[in-house]
């Protein structure tokens, strides 16, 4: 989330991401094995702090987390000329004013590692900003569309041997003044309406290059905008207020205009100050526990004809994490993260989300920056909860046993042995089959206490053990001791 705030100064040139079961018939112990859901859950990595755009080994490490996607940032300002020459062909990737080298290296390295890039266009050059919109300002939608067309053409799979990029995200956290300004003018939303024009311009551009391209809109921050110019006009300008303006909906989800937005995916950064069931403090903010509110709004927008095509879009988490302690003294202890990480993936899946992106691959050193939310420490060692992201498994007590849910690494279909710890001994309860997306779930007969884990039959890899005991919620700011993301508990 706040990674992109760091990017908003326009001086940032996006480097490479440092990012980078087999199941058989349910045994007689299965009390009521649920039919496997057809809903998939892929995972992704987002880490904009890598040291080198040619660090292909880091993409390999990202792939090893069980991820299938990687989110990359494409700085329009860094790629386009500072002052376009006369005759600059903005929609032509071959124009000599463009500088694509860094993005080329990122995309090629990601694809070589077996990851599908999600390219997020951010940061407009000064010459492409609307007059009077300030800094960072609001881009002219037509100019943004030209850049998107140039990028989609370059990465169409038909340009000098470069890979095909299908997934194009429009901006980062557009509901924040640090990313798109002004948000409000005399209390009236302007950024949300401008963002709708931006999304439509990018959709027309990238789909004009290839009908198989996918437009990702949203990427909204979960908490209210605290910048003085916005806060003074609306103390609760949060993601849902921004979205209501974008989707032409009233607080009661009735139409307020006839505008439409064209996109395929709506995305969110649902950072959470507590466990994965935790609700945001403010009513128009959205943490993991509030995902149904966001889903209900988008369903209303589709139903009222404000989304094209008129069908429920995919829902993605394009950024999420907690800082860990160590190294952040205000972060979440690993004993909780071993539980919260798989729970966060489950919470997104059960709310209809089909992609979950972790921020970051590696910690920043504590002395260098505020983000210690990596799946690895800054020295490269894996954190104790990495397996909870790679092979998430959780279980909850039920009347005569327990419910188990899990997803295999890379969403690969297969079979798992379900094992339960009673006393000091692990015993095999049953074998389960995943669906073709690697999801398995069942309600099983067994003890309602102890811990549960799953073991991939093909490789022998084991998930983290998940305790059936209830664990109380605890308030932690997502980025620990250095950044207060929202008010404390009320």
matplotlib code that plots the C-alpha trace (Angstrom):
import matplotlib.pyplot as plt

x = [0.0, 2.4, 5.0, 3.4, 3.2, 6.9, 6.7, 4.5, 7.3, 7.9, 11.6, 11.3, 12.3, 10.6, 13.3, 12.8, 10.6, 12.7, 10.0, 9.9, -1.4, -2.1, -5.5, -7.2, -10.7, -11.9, -11.6, -14.3, -13.3, -15.0, -18.2, -19.4, -16.8, -17.9, -17.7, -14.6, -15.4, -14.7, -13.4, -9.7, -7.2, -3.9, -1.2, 1.2, 4.2, 4.7, 8.0, 9.1, 12.3, 14.6, 18.2, 18.6, 16.3, 18.3, 18.0, 16.3, 17.1, 14.7, 11.9, 12.8, 12.5, 9.1, 8.0, 9.1, 6.6, 3.9, 2.9, 1.8, 1.8, 4.0, 2.9, 5.2, 5.0, 5.4, 6.3, 4.8, 7.0, 10.2, 9.4, 8.1, 10.2, 10.5, 9.5, 8.1, 9.7, 7.6, 5.8, 6.1, 3.9, 2.7, 0.8, 3.8, 6.2, 8.9, 9.0, 12.6, 11.4, 10.4, 12.8, 11.5, 14.7, 13.9, 10.4, 11.6, 14.1, 11.5, 8.9, 11.3, 12.8, 9.4, 8.1, 11.4, 10.8, 7.3, 5.4, 2.6, 3.2, 0.5, 1.7, 0.5, 0.7, 1.6, 2.9, 2.1, 4.8, 4.1, 3.2, 0.3, -1.4, -4.7, -4.1, -4.3, -4.4, -1.2, 1.1, 0.9, -2.1, -4.6, -3.5, -5.2, -7.2, -6.5, -2.7, -2.9, -4.7, -1.9, 0.7, -1.3, -1.7, 2.1, 2.8, 0.2, 1.6, 5.1, 4.1, 1.6, 3.8, 4.3, 7.0, 10.7, 10.2, 9.1, 6.5, 2.8, 1.5, -2.3, -2.9, -2.9, -3.7, -4.7, -2.9, -2.3, -4.5, -6.3, -8.5, -5.5, -4.4, -0.8, -1.6, -4.3, -5.1, -7.2, -9.6, -12.2, -13.0, -15.3, -16.4, -17.3, -15.5, -13.4, -10.6, -13.1, -14.7, -11.4, -10.3, -13.3, -12.2, -8.7, -9.9, -12.1, -9.2, -6.8, -9.5, -10.1, -6.4, -5.2, -8.3, -7.8, -4.4, -5.7, -9.2, -7.6, -6.0, -7.4, -8.0, -7.5, -9.2, -9.2, -6.1, -7.8, -6.2, -8.2, -8.2, -9.3, -7.3, -5.5, -3.9, -5.0, -6.5, -8.9, -9.4, -10.6, -13.3, -14.3, -13.0, -14.1, -13.0, -12.4, -12.3, -16.1, -16.9, -14.5, -16.0, -19.6, -18.6, -16.7, -19.7, -22.4, -24.0, -25.6, -24.9, -28.0, -26.5, -29.0, -27.9, -26.8, -25.8, -25.7, -21.9, -20.3, -16.8, -15.2, -12.9, -12.5, -11.1, -11.7, -8.8, -8.2, -5.4, -7.4, -4.7, -6.0, -5.1, -5.8, -6.7, -8.3, -11.8, -11.0, -13.1, -11.8, -12.5, -14.3, -17.5, -16.2, -12.8, -12.3, -10.1, -10.3, -13.3, -15.2, -14.8, -18.6, -19.4, -17.1, -18.6, -22.1, -21.3, -19.8, -22.8, -25.1, -23.0, -23.3, -27.0, -27.6, -25.6, -22.6, -20.0, -19.1, -19.4, -22.5, -21.4, -19.7, -15.9, -13.2, -12.1, -8.4, -6.2, -3.3, -1.4, -1.6, 0.7, 1.6, 5.0, 6.5, 8.2, 11.1, 12.4, 9.8, 9.2, 5.6, 4.9, 2.9, 4.7, 5.4, 3.2, 0.2, 1.4, 1.6, -2.2, -3.1, -1.4, -3.4, -6.5, -6.1, -6.0, -9.1, -10.9, -10.3, -11.3, -14.5, -15.4, -15.1, -11.5, -9.5, -6.0, -4.1, -0.9, 1.7, 3.8, 6.9, 9.2, 12.0, 12.1, 13.7, 16.5, 15.0, 17.4, 16.5, 12.7, 9.3, 8.4, 9.3, 6.4, 8.5, 8.2, 12.0, 14.2, 16.4, 19.3, 17.4, 16.3, 12.8, 10.3, 8.5, 5.2, 6.3, 4.8, 1.4, 1.4, 2.9, 0.6, -2.2, -4.2, -6.6, -9.2, -12.1, -14.0, -17.4, -20.1, -18.5, -15.1, -13.5, -13.7, -10.4, -9.6, -6.4, -4.8, -1.8, 1.3, 0.8, -2.9, -1.9, -4.4, -3.5, -4.0, -3.3, -3.2, -5.0, -3.2, -4.3, -2.2, -3.7, -1.4, 2.1, 1.3, 0.2, -2.3, -3.7, -7.4, -8.2, -7.0, -8.6, -8.7, -8.3, -10.2, -8.3, -7.3, -5.7, -8.5, -9.6, -12.1, -14.1, -15.9, -14.2, -15.0, -12.3, -11.3, -12.3, -9.0, -5.4, -3.9, -4.4, -2.1, -2.0, 0.7, 1.2, 1.1, 3.4, 6.2, 5.7, 5.6, 3.7, 1.7, 2.1, 0.1, -3.1, -4.5, -8.2, -8.2, -9.7, -7.1, -8.3, -8.0, -5.2, -4.8, -1.6, -1.1, -0.2, 3.2, 4.0, 5.6, 6.4, 3.1, -0.3, -2.7, -6.0, -7.3, -6.9, -9.8, -12.9]
y = [0.0, 2.7, 1.4, 3.4, 6.5, 6.4, 6.2, 9.2, 11.8, 11.0, 10.6, 6.8, 4.6, 1.2, -1.4, -5.2, -6.7, -8.6, -10.5, -12.3, -32.6, -34.6, -35.5, -39.0, -40.2, -38.9, -41.6, -43.0, -40.4, -37.7, -36.7, -34.4, -33.5, -30.4, -30.3, -28.5, -24.9, -23.9, -20.5, -20.3, -18.4, -17.5, -15.6, -12.8, -10.9, -7.1, -5.7, -2.4, -2.1, -4.5, -3.4, -4.3, -4.6, -7.7, -9.6, -12.6, -14.8, -12.7, -13.5, -17.2, -16.7, -15.0, -18.0, -20.3, -18.7, -20.5, -17.3, -17.4, -13.6, -10.6, -7.0, -4.5, -0.8, 1.1, 4.7, 6.7, 9.7, 7.6, 6.0, 9.1, 12.0, 14.9, 17.3, 15.7, 16.7, 18.1, 15.2, 12.9, 9.9, 9.0, 5.9, 4.5, 2.4, 2.9, 6.7, 7.6, 9.7, 6.6, 4.7, 1.2, -0.6, -1.0, -2.3, -4.6, -6.2, -6.6, -8.2, -10.5, -11.7, -12.2, -14.3, -16.3, -17.2, -18.5, -15.5, -13.6, -9.8, -7.4, -4.0, -1.1, 2.3, 5.0, 8.6, 11.0, 13.2, 16.9, 17.7, 15.1, 16.6, 18.5, 22.3, 23.4, 19.9, 20.4, 17.6, 14.7, 16.0, 14.3, 13.0, 13.9, 10.7, 10.9, 11.1, 8.2, 6.2, 6.9, 5.7, 2.6, 1.9, 2.2, -0.1, -2.7, -2.6, -3.1, -6.0, -7.6, -10.6, -9.3, -6.6, -7.5, -10.8, -9.2, -11.1, -10.6, -8.8, -9.3, -7.6, -3.8, -2.0, 1.6, 3.6, 2.9, 3.9, 6.6, 7.4, 9.1, 12.7, 11.5, 9.5, 11.5, 15.2, 17.0, 14.4, 17.0, 20.5, 22.4, 19.1, 17.6, 14.5, 15.2, 12.5, 9.6, 11.0, 11.7, 8.2, 6.7, 8.6, 7.2, 3.6, 4.0, 5.4, 2.6, 0.0, 1.4, 1.5, -2.0, -3.8, -2.1, -3.8, -7.2, -8.3, -10.8, -8.0, -7.5, -4.1, -4.0, -0.9, 0.2, -0.7, 1.4, 2.2, 0.7, 3.7, 7.3, 10.1, 12.0, 14.7, 18.1, 19.4, 16.4, 15.7, 19.3, 18.8, 15.3, 13.6, 10.2, 10.2, 6.5, 3.9, 3.3, 7.1, 7.2, 4.1, 5.4, 8.5, 6.4, 4.0, 6.8, 5.3, 7.0, 5.8, 3.6, 2.2, 4.0, 5.5, 9.1, 9.4, 7.4, 7.0, 3.7, 2.3, -0.5, -2.9, -6.6, -6.7, -4.5, -4.5, -3.5, -3.2, -4.4, -3.8, -4.9, -3.7, -7.1, -10.6, -11.4, -11.1, -7.6, -4.7, -1.2, 1.4, 3.8, 2.8, 3.8, 2.0, -1.6, -4.2, -7.9, -8.2, -5.6, -7.3, -8.1, -4.4, -3.8, -6.8, -5.6, -2.1, -3.6, -5.9, -2.9, -1.0, -3.9, -4.3, -0.6, -0.7, 1.3, -1.5, -2.7, -5.5, -5.8, -8.7, -9.1, -8.4, -10.4, -9.3, -9.1, -8.1, -6.4, -5.6, -6.8, -7.7, -7.1, -6.1, -8.8, -8.6, -9.2, -7.1, -4.3, -4.0, -2.9, -5.7, -8.9, -11.9, -14.9, -17.1, -15.1, -14.6, -18.4, -18.3, -14.9, -15.4, -18.5, -17.0, -13.9, -15.9, -17.8, -14.7, -13.2, -16.5, -16.9, -13.3, -14.0, -12.8, -14.8, -13.2, -12.4, -10.3, -10.1, -7.0, -7.6, -10.5, -9.2, -6.8, -3.4, -3.1, -1.6, 1.4, 2.0, 2.1, 1.4, -1.9, -5.1, -7.2, -9.5, -13.2, -13.1, -11.1, -8.5, -10.9, -13.4, -15.9, -17.2, -16.1, -18.7, -18.0, -18.2, -21.7, -20.2, -18.1, -20.9, -23.7, -22.1, -24.5, -23.7, -25.5, -24.6, -26.8, -28.1, -30.1, -33.5, -32.6, -29.8, -28.0, -27.8, -25.5, -25.2, -24.3, -26.1, -24.2, -22.6, -23.7, -27.1, -29.9, -32.8, -34.8, -34.2, -36.2, -34.4, -35.0, -34.1, -33.7, -35.3, -35.4, -35.6, -37.8, -36.8, -39.2, -39.3, -38.4, -38.8, -38.0, -35.2, -34.2, -30.6, -29.1, -28.1, -24.8, -26.5, -25.7, -28.5, -28.3, -30.7, -31.1, -34.1, -36.3, -36.0, -34.3, -30.6, -29.8, -30.0, -28.9, -29.8, -29.8, -31.1, -33.0, -33.1, -36.7, -36.2, -34.3, -34.8, -31.0, -30.1, -27.0, -25.2, -26.7, -24.7, -24.8, -25.5, -23.4, -19.9, -17.1, -13.6, -10.7, -8.1, -4.6, -4.0, -1.3, -3.1, -1.4, -1.6, 1.0, 3.6, 4.2, 4.8, 3.6, 4.3, 5.3, 2.9, 0.6, 2.5]
z = [0.0, 1.2, -1.2, -4.0, -1.8, -1.9, -5.7, -6.0, -6.1, -9.7, -9.3, -8.9, -11.8, -11.1, -10.6, -10.9, -8.4, -5.9, -6.6, -7.5, -2.9, -5.0, -3.5, -3.7, -2.6, 0.8, 3.4, 5.6, 8.2, 6.0, 7.6, 4.8, 2.3, 0.6, -3.2, -4.2, -5.3, -8.9, -7.5, -7.9, -5.7, -7.4, -5.5, -6.5, -5.1, -5.2, -4.1, -5.7, -3.6, -5.5, -6.1, -9.7, -12.8, -13.9, -10.6, -12.2, -9.2, -7.2, -9.6, -9.1, -5.3, -5.9, -7.9, -5.1, -2.7, -4.6, -6.6, -10.2, -10.8, -10.0, -9.9, -11.6, -11.7, -15.0, -14.3, -17.1, -16.1, -16.1, -19.5, -21.4, -22.5, -20.0, -22.7, -25.9, -29.1, -31.9, -33.6, -30.6, -31.4, -27.9, -29.0, -30.9, -28.7, -31.3, -30.8, -29.9, -26.9, -25.0, -22.6, -22.2, -21.1, -17.4, -18.0, -20.8, -18.3, -15.6, -17.8, -19.6, -16.2, -14.7, -17.6, -17.7, -14.1, -14.9, -13.5, -15.2, -15.0, -13.8, -15.1, -13.0, -14.8, -12.3, -12.1, -15.0, -16.6, -15.9, -19.5, -19.3, -16.2, -16.3, -15.9, -12.3, -10.8, -8.8, -7.7, -8.2, -10.2, -12.5, -15.9, -19.1, -19.8, -23.6, -23.0, -20.5, -23.2, -25.7, -23.3, -22.5, -26.2, -26.7, -23.8, -24.8, -28.3, -27.2, -25.0, -27.4, -28.1, -31.6, -31.0, -31.4, -29.5, -26.3, -24.1, -24.2, -21.1, -20.6, -17.3, -17.1, -13.8, -13.9, -11.2, -7.6, -4.7, -6.7, -3.7, -2.0, -2.6, -2.7, -5.9, -7.6, -6.8, -6.0, -4.5, -3.6, -4.7, -2.4, -0.9, -4.3, -5.6, -8.7, -8.6, -8.6, -11.8, -13.4, -12.5, -14.3, -17.4, -16.9, -16.6, -19.7, -21.7, -20.7, -21.5, -24.9, -25.6, -24.4, -25.6, -29.0, -29.1, -28.0, -27.0, -24.5, -22.5, -18.9, -17.3, -13.6, -11.9, -8.3, -6.4, -3.7, -0.3, 2.6, 4.8, 4.7, 3.1, 5.9, 3.8, 5.1, 1.9, 1.7, 5.4, 6.0, 3.4, 4.4, 7.6, 6.3, 2.7, 2.5, -0.3, -0.2, -0.6, -3.5, -5.0, -4.7, -6.7, -9.3, -9.7, -9.6, -6.4, -3.4, 0.2, -0.3, -3.6, -5.9, -9.2, -9.2, -12.8, -16.0, -16.4, -17.0, -16.4, -18.5, -16.7, -16.0, -12.4, -9.4, -6.9, -3.4, -0.7, 2.4, 5.0, 8.4, 11.9, 13.5, 12.6, 9.2, 10.6, 11.9, 10.7, 9.8, 12.5, 10.1, 8.2, 4.7, 5.2, 4.0, 5.8, 5.3, 7.6, 5.5, 2.0, 1.8, 1.9, -1.1, -3.0, -2.3, -3.8, -7.0, -7.4, -7.1, -9.7, -12.1, -11.4, -12.1, -15.4, -14.3, -15.2, -18.7, -19.5, -17.4, -15.3, -12.0, -12.5, -10.9, -7.5, -6.7, -3.7, -5.4, -2.2, 1.4, 4.3, 8.0, 9.3, 11.5, 14.8, 14.5, 13.0, 13.5, 17.2, 16.5, 14.1, 14.5, 16.2, 14.0, 16.1, 15.1, 11.5, 11.1, 11.7, 10.2, 6.8, 5.7, 7.3, 5.2, 2.0, 3.1, 4.0, 0.5, -1.2, 0.7, -0.2, -3.9, -4.5, -7.0, -6.6, -3.4, -3.6, -0.8, -0.2, 0.0, -1.0, 1.3, 4.2, 4.0, 6.6, 9.7, 9.4, 5.8, 5.6, 7.3, 5.5, 7.2, 5.8, 3.6, 3.3, 3.8, 6.2, 4.6, 4.7, 2.6, 5.3, 5.0, 7.7, 9.8, 8.2, 4.5, 4.2, 5.3, 2.1, -0.2, 1.1, 3.2, 5.3, 8.2, 10.2, 12.6, 15.0, 14.0, 15.9, 15.5, 14.1, 12.1, 8.8, 6.8, 3.8, 1.9, -1.4, -2.9, -4.0, -7.4, -7.3, -8.7, -8.7, -6.6, -3.4, 0.3, 3.5, 6.3, 9.6, 13.2, 16.3, 19.4, 22.3, 20.9, 17.9, 14.4, 12.9, 9.4, 9.3, 5.6, 2.0, 0.1, -3.6, -4.6, -7.5, -10.7, -9.0, -6.0, -3.5, -1.1, 1.7, 3.8, 7.1, 8.8, 11.8, 14.5, 17.7, 18.0, 19.7, 18.9, 15.5, 11.9, 8.9, 5.3, 3.5, -0.3, -1.3, -4.3, -2.7, 1.1, 1.7, 4.8, 5.6, 8.8, 11.7, 12.4, 16.0, 16.4, 19.6, 19.3, 19.3, 20.4, 18.0, 18.7, 17.3, 15.3, 12.7, 9.5, 9.1, 12.8, 14.9, 12.3, 10.4, 12.0, 9.3, 11.1, 14.5, 17.4, 18.5, 19.6]

ax = plt.figure().add_subplot(projection="3d")
ax.plot(x, y, z, "-o")
ax.set_aspect("equal")
plt.show()
